[in-house]
Amino acid sequence: MIEKSGFYMNNRVARYMISSLQDLMGENGLNAVLRHGGLPDYQTILPPDDMLREFDFSDYGAICTALAETYGPRGAKAFLIRAGRAGFLNGIQSFLDNYGASLEATGKLVPLRIKLPLFLRWIAKNYSETSDRIVRIKDQGDHYLYINERCPVCWGRRATQLDCHITLGFLLEATGFISNGARFDIRQISSIGMGDASCDFVVPKRPIPT
């Protein structure tokens, strides 16, 4: 078991992660992962659907570790990227219910070079304010750096490869959303689990040409 961190995700994000994984791998597959990660209680009771910071980083990291140990690195990557994409879609839905029409109208008028950095900074601000993650965005000329200085995926883990796949999936879906379906070549370049100071992702300013 990973020692508790004292840092927390909000319950809703954890709930979306677990429910998305269940949709992807089935109830039996999820239960095997939760048992392996030392979190059998979540087999029957999901975290509440609220924004309270109560889901410890260590539990989040334990699920990611258990996935890799149960399904192997490639299997875990596939599941976690898809869970990250689903997490974005679930999380943005209430925002769309209230502001979707105006956002769609504005999106057609505002160029990507303006709305992409604004959206990335909004994500970073939201993550930092609703959990104990420390996220910021840095302009690096031809790309942005998405920098996470306190990563729940890496908490209590020693990684041998860049594997914050759920974050990658989230960013892939988020950039596709704000660009009306464009694809971006986003890649992770550093990992706290590998001894780096932060988990950094390169987000190009321009999408992949079609």
Order of alpha helices (4+ residues) and beta strands (2+ residues): beta-alpha-beta-alpha-alpha-beta-beta-alpha-beta-beta
